[in-house]
Each structure stands twice: as structure tokens, then as C-alpha cells.
Amino acid sequence: MLTVRTFLPIAIVMSVFAGCESPTDAQAKAERAQREAEQKAAEVASDLDKKVAEIDQRAEKETDKALREAAQKLNNAALEAQEKTVEAQAELLKAREDVRASATRKVEDLEKDVAELRAKAEKKMSKDEVDRMVRELQDKSEAVRRSLRDLDAATSTNLDQMKKGVDQRVQELDRAIQEAKRRV
């Protein structure tokens, strides 16, 4: 029969062998642990990829939104600038027409004076003197009309200067007519 003395060493040896795994079992367990670790790493990487994709998608949406807002602001600014340009062009056109109408009326009145002056001058002066005087007055009148045609090229920056030029030529014509009237 087995006594405690003989049983105890046998039990200890059996428990040692029962507690120890075989190398094949240890290898299988290590491989299983490796697969589990790889699977866990793959899951973590997948989750990370999903989170990165979500962040990228949100960032893309925010960027698109910012770009749309910026484009809208640019469009609005362009429309406003276009409206102001149209208004400025309309004001410039009106200013040109005002100058043209005013100067044209003055020139027409002065040209009537030239016609009357010619009739009076023909009675008191020689034909050559009358022709020379009328030619000079017509040249000055044509200079005014050229200035009026040049007015079409006037910009908002040089309109005042061109207006002064037209006014100056009208005054020169008027002075020449007044001088001619004194001679007649």
C-alpha cells in the first residue's frame, strides 16, 4: 500500500508534469496569443482609420463650406463692383452729355452771330478781309466741335480737364467774334 511517504513524491511529480505544458502546447498557445494580438492591432488600426476618415470628412466639409462662403462673398463683391461701375459709367455719360449740350448751344448761338457778322462785314469790308475773318471764326468753331467729339473719350479722371478745354475754346470763339464785331 501506498503510504504518505511514497504517495507524496509521486503526487508532486505528477503535479509537476500536469502543470507543465508540452512544447507543442506552448507553441500553439504562443501562436494563438500572437494571432489575438495581431487581430487586436488590426481592430485598433481599423478603428483609427475610421476615426481619421471621419475627421478628414469633417475637415473636407468645413473646407468646402468655407470655400463656398468665400466664393459667395467674392461673387457679391464682384456684383457690387459691377453695379458701381455701371452707375459711374452712367454718371460719366450724363456729365459728357451735359457738357456737350451746353457747349453745342453756345456754339450754335455764336455761329448765328458769325452769319450776322458776315452780312454786316460784307457791307463795310473787302471780300478777302471778310473771307479771312469768317475762315478764322469757322476754324475756331471747328476747334470747339473737335473738342466736343473728343469728349466721347473722356474718363471720370480727365472729364473736368476736357470740359475746361471745351469751355476755353468756346470762350476763344466768343472773344474772336466780339473782336470781329468791333472791327465791323
C-alpha positions, 0 to 999 in steps of 0.5 A: 500500500501506498503510504504518505511517504511514497504517495507524496513524491509521486503526487508532486511529480505528477503535479509537476508534469500536469502543470507543465505544458508540452512544447507543442502546447506552448507553441500553439498557445504562443501562436494563438496569443500572437494571432489575438494580438495581431487581430487586436492591432488590426481592430485598433488600426481599423478603428483609427482609420475610421476615426481619421476618415471621419475627421478628414470628412469633417475637415473636407466639409468645413473646407468646402463650406468655407470655400463656398462662403468665400466664393459667395462673398467674392461673387457679391463683391464682384456684383457690387463692383459691377453695379458701381461701375455701371452707375459711374459709367452712367454718371460719366455719360450724363456729365459728357452729355451735359457738357456737350449740350451746353457747349453745342448751344453756345456754339450754335448761338455764336455761329448765328452771330458769325452769319450776322457778322458776315452780312454786316462785314460784307457791307463795310469790308473787302471780300478777302478781309471778310473771307479771312475773318469768317475762315478764322471764326469757322476754324475756331468753331471747328476747334470747339466741335473737335473738342466736343467729339473728343469728349466721347473719350473722356474718363471720370479722371480727365472729364473736368480737364476736357470740359475746361478745354471745351469751355476755353475754346468756346470762350476763344470763339466768343472773344474772336467774334466780339473782336470781329464785331468791333472791327465791323 
